[in-house]
Amino acid sequence: MTVFRRRIDIIANADHVRAALEDDFHHFRVWASHRAGKVTAIGGEALRYPYSLCPQACDQLQALVGMPLARIAHSVTRQTDASHQCTHLLDLAGLAIATAARGTCQRHYEIQVGARIDGRTRAIVTRDDGQALSWEVKGTMIEGPPPYAGVNLREGMARWALNTLNEETAEAALLLRRCTLISMGRAYNLDEQVHAVSSGRCYSQQPERAEQAARMKGSTLDFSDEPQALCAQDQAWLHAWPGSHTA
């Protein structure tokens, strides 16, 4: 049965951080430089994406230049309007900045969300230090275990997590929330779309450009049986540290 998978790898040194994200629907990279506790430069790269205009959203990350390094990845949503960003580029930038703020040299996440049976699935995130979260989910409601039982993924989840959990557990939980929701796309043939939906939820789905954001047919891949392939082609880039810091 089809399993949705995502991998995130982050490598940081004293003044620079690089991050890669790959899943069934996306493959992005983000880099950022920082000095004196602030982001001084940032950039993104779209390698695989659902709509033709998604790469343009890399430029939107410039809104994060000047923001203080924040240990909470979600802080990027207070710096810029997320609906005018690529959701996944912004998430990745937030994770990269948080890793740099904590002084962590390396961060690795693996997420898997099983196929839904009668609306139910199990969603799991594992971190490089061995910490893992595992949820039983029906629809958009987490059924267990505590303290997550009864939390709706679509209604106040971010506020609840940030107020209830420690910063790194909240980070993992919000990452798992994102993946659990987008994994629902596995139930559809997304290539039947002609262009992005005009929902206003992200850069390509803004009403003024949705019809020009053509569906990138064939962009959905299946990593059910080969999780090791995720981010495999990013490893050399992640460990390269050009003096110019221009990715």
C-alpha positions as a printed Julia matrix, in Angstrom:
247×3 Matrix{Float64}:
   0.0    0.0     0.0
   1.13   3.54   -0.73
   2.91   5.34    2.1
   3.49   9.1     1.96
   7.07   9.94    2.9
   9.0   13.15    3.55
  12.62  13.69    4.55
  14.24  16.9     5.77
  18.0   17.32    6.19
  19.6   20.43    7.72
  23.32  21.16    8.08
  24.58  24.3     9.86
  27.9   25.89   10.73
  28.81  29.13   12.51
  27.16  31.53   10.08
  25.42  29.49    7.38
  22.71  26.84    7.21
  21.45  24.64    4.4
  18.26  22.58    4.31
  16.67  20.15    1.86
  13.13  18.74    1.76
  11.8   15.98   -0.44
   8.5   14.11   -0.42
   6.04  12.59   -2.87
   5.01  16.0    -4.23
   7.96  18.37   -3.58
  11.71  18.78   -3.63
  13.11  22.08   -2.35
  16.3   23.55   -0.95
  16.83  26.62    1.24
  20.03  28.26    2.46
  20.52  31.17    4.83
  23.43  33.2     6.17
  23.3   35.0     9.51
  25.34  37.4    11.59
  24.82  39.03   14.98
  21.66  37.03   15.55
  19.88  38.05   12.33
  19.31  36.55    8.9
  21.55  38.45    6.47
  20.86  36.52    3.26
  18.56  33.73    2.14
  17.69  31.82   -1.0
  15.71  28.86   -2.23
  15.68  26.38   -5.08
  12.76  24.39   -6.49
  13.8   21.05   -7.96
  10.38  19.34   -8.17
   7.08  21.1    -7.57
   3.37  20.8    -8.39
   2.79  24.01  -10.38
   4.8   25.91  -12.97
   4.92  29.14  -10.93
   6.2   27.52   -7.7
   9.86  28.41   -8.43
   8.93  32.11   -8.45
   8.14  31.79   -4.74
  11.86  31.39   -4.0
  12.12  35.18   -4.36
   9.46  35.62   -1.67
  11.89  34.32    0.94
  13.65  37.7     0.81
  10.97  38.87    3.25
  12.89  36.94    5.94
  16.12  38.93    5.55
  16.69  40.91    8.73
  14.54  38.73   10.98
  16.1   37.67   14.29
  17.25  34.07   14.52
  14.36  32.35   16.26
  14.42  28.98   18.0
  10.76  28.48   17.06
  10.47  27.44   13.39
   6.91  28.79   13.23
   8.28  32.32   13.86
   8.7   32.88   10.11
   4.91  33.21    9.87
   5.12  36.35   12.0
   7.74  37.83    9.69
   5.84  37.39    6.43
   2.35  36.56    5.14
   2.5   32.8     4.61
  -0.27  32.91    2.01
   2.08  34.76   -0.36
   4.89  32.25    0.16
   5.4   28.68   -0.96
   4.16  26.76    2.08
   6.96  24.2     1.94
   9.79  26.63    1.2
   8.66  28.75    4.15
   8.38  25.73    6.44
  11.88  24.66    5.41
  13.27  28.16    5.95
  11.73  28.22    9.43
  13.3   24.88   10.31
  16.69  26.02    8.99
  16.6   29.29   10.94
  15.52  27.5    14.13
  18.37  25.02   13.76
  20.85  27.88   13.38
  19.34  29.73   16.37
  19.78  26.69   18.61
  23.37  26.19   17.52
  22.56  22.68   16.31
  24.97  21.43   13.65
  22.66  18.85   12.1
  18.97  18.01   12.06
  17.23  15.17   10.26
  13.54  14.27   10.09
  11.78  11.33    8.46
   8.0   11.29    8.19
   5.66   8.57    7.01
   1.88   8.59    6.76
   0.2    5.32    5.91
  -2.58   4.78    3.41
  -5.99   5.63    4.84
  -8.39   2.81    5.6
 -11.93   3.94    6.46
 -10.51   7.44    6.93
  -7.9    6.33    9.45
  -4.11   6.37    9.24
  -1.0    6.25   11.39
   1.39   9.2    11.08
   4.98   8.96   12.36
   7.87  11.42   12.53
  11.35  10.35   13.6
  14.16  12.77   14.43
  17.91  12.2    14.19
  18.27  11.92   17.98
  15.75   9.09   18.06
  12.75  11.11   19.24
   9.57   9.98   17.52
   5.91  10.93   17.5
   3.25   8.49   16.36
  -0.41   9.45   15.95
  -3.57   7.57   15.18
  -5.6    9.88   12.98
  -9.15   9.78   11.63
  -9.91  12.45    9.06
  -8.29  15.55   10.52
  -8.7   14.5    14.18
  -5.91  12.92   16.21
  -7.41  10.01   18.14
  -4.3    9.21   20.21
  -2.09   9.05   22.09
  -2.36  11.76   24.8
  -1.72  14.66   24.89
  -2.59  14.8    21.18
  -5.91  12.94   21.38
  -8.79  15.25   20.47
  -6.63  17.81   18.63
  -7.93  18.78   15.18
  -5.14  19.21   12.65
  -7.02  22.04   10.95
  -8.32  23.95   13.96
  -5.86  25.72   16.25
  -3.21  23.01   16.11
  -0.27  25.44   15.85
  -1.39  27.55   18.8
  -2.06  24.45   20.89
   1.32  22.88   20.1
   3.34  26.03   20.73
   1.56  26.68   24.03
   1.55  23.07   25.26
   4.72  21.36   24.06
   8.4   22.21   24.4
   9.89  23.95   21.36
  11.46  20.93   19.68
   8.5   18.64   20.29
   6.19  21.34   18.94
   8.41  21.61   15.86
   8.14  17.88   15.21
   4.39  17.92   15.84
   3.75  20.77   13.41
   5.88  19.07   10.79
   3.86  15.88   11.25
   0.63  17.9    11.03
   1.71  19.35    7.68
   2.59  15.96    6.28
  -0.55  14.27    7.55
  -2.7   16.87    5.81
  -0.85  16.97    2.49
  -0.65  13.18    2.37
  -4.37  13.27    1.62
  -3.34  14.25   -1.9
  -2.29  10.63   -2.49
  -5.98   9.76   -2.79
  -6.34  11.84   -5.98
  -4.9   11.92   -9.47
  -3.49  15.43   -9.16
  -2.41  15.4   -12.81
  -6.07  15.78  -13.76
  -5.71  19.42  -12.68
  -5.03  21.95  -15.41
  -3.75  24.63  -13.04
  -3.62  25.56   -9.36
  -6.84  26.1    -7.43
  -7.59  29.75   -6.67
  -7.72  29.23   -2.9
  -5.41  32.06   -1.81
  -3.55  29.65    0.48
  -0.09  29.93   -1.08
   1.9   31.77   -3.76
   0.72  29.69   -6.73
  -2.87  29.56   -5.45
  -3.32  33.33   -5.25
  -6.29  34.36   -7.41
  -4.2   36.67   -9.57
  -1.9   33.85  -10.74
  -3.61  30.49  -10.14
  -4.76  30.08  -13.77
  -1.2   30.7   -14.98
   0.21  28.14  -12.51
   0.01  25.09  -14.76
   0.02  21.62  -13.25
   3.44  19.95  -13.56
   2.26  16.56  -14.75
   4.33  13.62  -13.56
   5.73  15.54  -10.59
   4.26  13.14   -8.01
   6.58  10.25   -7.11
   6.15   7.19   -4.88
   8.79   6.54   -2.21
   6.79   3.85   -0.37
   9.48   1.23   -0.86
  12.56   3.42   -1.22
  12.78   6.0     1.58
  16.56   6.05    1.13
  16.08   7.85   -2.2
  14.65  10.94   -0.48
  17.18  13.81   -0.46
  19.86  11.47   -1.81
  20.87  13.97   -4.48
  21.06  16.8    -1.92
  23.86  15.42    0.21
  26.79  16.95   -1.69
  25.03  20.34   -1.77
  24.19  20.18    1.93
  27.82  19.67    2.89
  29.29  22.26    0.51
  30.16  25.64    2.02
  30.97  28.11   -0.77
  32.71  31.25    0.46
  30.23  33.41   -1.43
  27.25  31.75    0.38
  25.27  31.96   -2.84
  23.63  28.58   -3.24
